[in-house]
């Protein structure tokens, strides 16, 4: 990959045109202060000297990585008054599914009381079984926004298709891409174009390279931040719902220096293991946790066995140091 830094954004259209005349396909990447053109690294097409000779080009570098934008991603994701990757871990919590207006308001009060800064909950639910609860739909987004505002929380919720991006973006602060959609590239591009933070969950059977390249699609399309989320991968032992890959947490944090959240709720599928595995994930380097908590898990429409009730949430948040 050739990374071509421009002297200023006003040269963009002209510089792209000149590169295209040389036979180079290019795409644009902009951050807060710089503009770059990205091109496939094919030295048989054009030499670096030919690119540097074009007016408006400041410098050129070559990156052999398949995810050069993620390689440049800041170690912290700062937005909405929170810092993921900063000094303090971040807690995201809430029910698996938004079920009613009363339920999500009660959930928001519950998670705010234990030091959470982000309310999670699904209004559109990707379910393996078509007869399972599919979510309340767009109406739940409004309930979620009101509940979060009442308790000074941010909202993270899932968009399942490009057609849902506009409506989810109207109410959410962070897009969630679920594990089953990690390589839904049309969706990745759509949420990227919304220019908002994105929480990208690792696919059920995805390698770290595939995960990072999925994140690259999102940044390439314009997202302000990508936060990776380890939520377990397929294993061969049914003792837990998935295999919680803490090695991946450590590699993402300490090798790639990227912001990462861990999800012990989905990884274990067992509420009794959530306190221990959450602590282990933070010890491995996770910048925070996203967990499922419900006022009445026994009546939950989805994933009741892995959702903490109010008392369990209090005890767990205290053990993790979010409250004293």
Beta strands, then each sheet from edge to edge (+ up, - down):
strand 1: 2-6
strand 2: 26-30
strand 3: 35-39
strand 4: 57-62
strand 5: 77-79
strand 6: 82-84
strand 7: 90-94
strand 8: 118-120
strand 9: 154-158
strand 10: 174-177
strand 11: 197-201
strand 12: 226-230
strand 13: 260-262
strand 14: 288-292
sheet 1: 2+ 3- 1+ 4-
sheet 2: 5+ 6-
sheet 3: 13+ 12+ 11+ 10+ 9+ 8+ 7+ 14+
end
